[in-house]
């Protein structure tokens, strides 16, 4: 008797305004805007902070330093979940990209890091 095929793991929930399949939203739509982020206040990922502010019923809470080793970043291309430390390391390079699939990330996202994650910690 053969074991039944296992079901693929569920895809993480991503919320946002006018989402495309790679997590781009109404606010950020370039080819490199393929990152969704999970804030400390929500179980799901958000396409961007503006989407959270538009759709959530509470203020956004950045991830505290103690949460930096948990997955709070989602690559919209390969769906890899990255820790804050992995994401910050990827963003520190000359060409920010997903460490799993190599999809490019928008280097300008570093300017908004403080909206999602507490200051400090490893980069």
N, C-alpha and C positions, 0 to 999 in steps of 0.2 A: 504494500500500500504506500502511496506517495503522499507526502505532506502537502496540504493545500498551499498555494503561493501566499506569501505574506503580503499584506497590504502595505503600500508605501506610507511612511509617516505623514501625519497631517501637515499641511502647509501652514506656517504661522499666519496669524491674522494680521493684516496691514490695513489701517484705516487712513483715509485722506479724502480730499476733494478732487474729483475727476481723475481717479487713479488709472494708470495704464498697467499692463502686466509686469513691468519691471519697477514698479513703485514710484514712478514719476507722478507728480500731482499738478494741480492748477497753478501752484506757486513756483515750482521748479521743474523745468521740462527739457533741459539740455541732455545730450547723449550721455553725459557723465553723472546725471542726477539719479543714481540707481541705489541709493542707500536709504533704508528706513531705520528709525531709531525707537527704542523702547525707553520711555521715561520711568522714573521710580514710582509714579502714581498710577500706572496703567499696565495691565497684563499684555496688551497688544502692541504691535509696532505702529509707528506713525510715519507717514511720508515726510512730514516736516512739522516744525513747531507751529507754523501758521495753521496747518490742518488741525492739529490738536486744539489750538485756541478756538477754531471755528466750530468744532464738532463735539468736544468734550464738555462735560457739565461741571468742571472743576479747574482750578489753576494747575499749570504744569509744575512738576517737581523734578528737578535734575537728579540724576543718579548720584548718590553719595560715593565717596572714595571706597567704602567697604564693598560696594557692588561692582567694582571695576573688573573683577574676575568672572563675572557672570555674563551671559550673552545678552547684550543690549543693542546690537547692531545687526542688520540683515542686509546681505547683498541681494539686490533685486534681480540680478542676472542668474546666479546659481543657487540662491536661497540659503547660502551658508550663514550661520549665526556666529557672530564674532563677539568676543569680549571687548570691553572698552579699551583695555590695554592693546589687544590685537589691532583694533581699529586705529587707535592713535599711532601705533607703530607704522601701519600702512600709510597713514596720512602724512607722516613725517618724511617720506621719501620724495625724490624729485618728481616722480610720476605716481601719485597715489593710486593704488589698485587693490582689488580683493586678493588676499593671500591665497585663496582657494582656486579661483578661476581666472584671475588676471584681469577681470573687467575694470576699466578705469573708473576712479571716483573723482568727483569734482573737488579740485584742490581748494576752492573757495569755501568749502564747508568748514574748514578749520576755523574760520572767523566766527562761526556760530557754535563752536564746541561748548562754550559756557552755558548755552541755553539747554543743553541736554545732560551735561556731566559736571559734577562739582570740580572746581579748580584743583590743580595739583595731581599727584599720582604719576605713575610711569607714562611716558610717551613713547 
